Amino acid sequence: MLKKELNIYTFGDLLEHYPHRHIDKTKLSKIGEINLHTEFIQVAGKLVHTEIIGERRAKRLVAQLKDDTGVLELAWFQGINWVQKSLTPGMSYLVFGRTGFFNGRPQIVHPEIEPYVPAQAKGKAFLEPVYPATEKLKARGLNGRQLGKLTYQLLTQIRPEDLPENIPDAIRISLKLMPRYEAIRAIHFPADPAQYQQALHRLKFEELFMAQVRLNLVRIQRHRASKGVVFEKVGDYFNAFYNQYLPFELTGAQKRVLREIRTDTARGHQMNRLLQGDVGSGKTMVALLSMLLAADNSYQSCMMAPTEILAQQHYTGLSELLKEMPVEIALLTGSTKAAERKKILKGLREDTIHFVVGTHAVIEDTVQFKNLGLVIVDEQHRFGVAQRAKLWEKAAVPPHVLVMTATPIPRTLAMTAYGDLDYSVMDELPPGRQPVTTVHRSEMARANVMDFVKTEITKGRQAYFIYPLIEESEKLSYEDLMQGYEQVKSFFPEPAYRISMVHGRQPQEQKDTNMQRFVSGDTQIMVSTTVIEVGVNVPNATVMVIESAEKFGLSQLHQLRGRVGRGSEKSFCILLTGSRASKEARERIKIMCATNDGFRIAEKDLELRGPGDIEGTRQSGALNFKVASIVNDKELLEKARAAAEKLCEEDNELKMAKNLILKAYLQSQPQKNGWGKIS
């Protein structure tokens, strides 16, 4: 039962099933002290009355406990006959439980209750652990208290050598960490709150430190074992573009990332770098310069995007930038015509095409490269690992990999979830970009919002109206969108205004046509679901109205906002909400209006939602912490990371005598999933 419900297979698993809180049994309160803010309480008094009330499912046992300040009602809905037999009216009892109120009177349902003898009670004062349990376990009589008794019995039988130290002494002593044996005992049964905090601190550090050591060892192993093509020089392609055709001065962040890529690709090991940059930070320019570096060394490059719209956009943008250069670039997607496709495949095989931009069409078996040296994956989370891996199988020596994402990742998360990768951060916007002004408006202000949009359109600008996608109901989403479309049309009647609409139910060809009409300026307004979240680039669009903004997550709101402010004109994002937004939704709206900084937004998103969804997508043991939190323990994570990096740099095979305890511990642990390369 413990195996199935709590994944407890061994004594070690039981010891690592930590209590989620402790009850302070050192304190005895009075019944009269109970108020609406009281959560748990321990009281002593005389049992004055017991009675069974109701029948069948409504049956319950009710008792009254009285002290010199008031009366507390006790109630049981299960095990009624057994409980009644064990209680004796007129006797004194010690009662503990979660308080509530029923008909205005204080009550504890299913309290912990035992006979109370003041002389004996003095020796019983302690912090009692409360363990997570499941309903199925509770039904079998294995509640949190029973788990505590099992753990207590186990702890009486184990010795320090049964729980050997796993952190090298020098690190443990320098950080004043409690020994492991003492910490395990104290996390369950601490003598006082201070000892519990010491134990918790030690075990949190241990979790974070072990994760960081594993990640560092994986990265070191990858650097040592993975062969890669060598980009020996910066040549004519790179230099000609940089000196003659670069449309703007690179930001400091772009220059830094290019230096990192240059170093990676010259070492003879496969580069595997995650490039995270906020919307509009200039990742595509870094990608282009990296491809030119590959071309200088006689290698081909492939850029893979998740949608045809984004692939087309990359192709158009790169073609425009390279129009004066002797570089061949091709676009390969599912809708590429047969004759053109044949020509592209021939060019890739014969190395007459330098760069190919495409969707998942580029990973098909018929696509063969003569000399693939660099693979760039845009918005990598939209591709499966197997899909991405197919690209590096197209070369005898694995090509260098640059994975790009416009979703800023909080530093704490990057250190844990992506610590096995080399990663670069671009946190500056290119010159000429103005920050987007974000405002919150209620449904009551719709007419004013529409007037503002009309003013922008009169200036020759364009606008988006975005409606939420309800994943559980495509039909509901479609109906909401159609109602919204009709509402927008009522404010912006044709032929004075021209409107495009894009949604998931449309055939791809119609979707592309409607999108293209907006991109070309043929329509002034785009009504859409979140299909335009990534990749649409319309510099002339200066207004985005997000309908029912309370239904969107923070990162999605930020991604959507990134579709405006892409030109030199001042841009606006208007968050329209209904009157019933939750507290969390209001918090999201508030942070969106306060900042354009995607990294700050990502940190807030992590605080609000926790890393759970990322654990799911990463399927990584890196985040399965029992006590540590990457949200609340940032400072401890920094210390763990610094200690792990120093140790791994000094002894990357853990051969030194002082590190053997750590090596033995890591080897004794079950193999974790997800420690390999992201790509």
Secondary structure by P-SEA (a helix, b strand, c coil): ccccccccccaaaaaaccccccccccbbbbccccccccccbbbbbbbccccccccccccbbbbbbbcccbbbbbbbccaaaaaaaaccccbbbbbbbbbbbcccbbbbcccccccccccccccccbbbbbbbbcaaaaaacccaaaaaaaaaaaaaccccccccccccaaaaaaaccccaaaaaaaacccccaaaaaaaaaaaaaaaaaaaaaaaaaaaaaaaacbbbbbcccccaaaaaaacccccccccaaaaaaaaaaaaaaacccccbbbbbbcccccaaaaaaaaaaaaaaabbbbbbbbccaaaaaaaaaaaaaaaccccbbbbbbcccccaaaaaaaaaaaaaccccbbbbcccccccccccccccbbbbcccccccaaaaaaaaaccccccbbbbbbccccccccccccccccbbbbbccccccbbbbbbbbbcccaaaaaaaaaaaaaaabbbbbbbbbbccccaaaaaaaaaaaaaaaaaacccccbbbbbbcccccaaaaaaaaaaaaaccccbbbbccccccccccccccbbbbcccccccaaaaaaaaccccccccbbbbbbbbcccccaaaaaaaaaaaacccaaaaaaaaaaaccaaaaaaaacccccccccccccccaaaaaaaaaaaaaaaaaccccccccaaaaaaaaaaccccccccccc
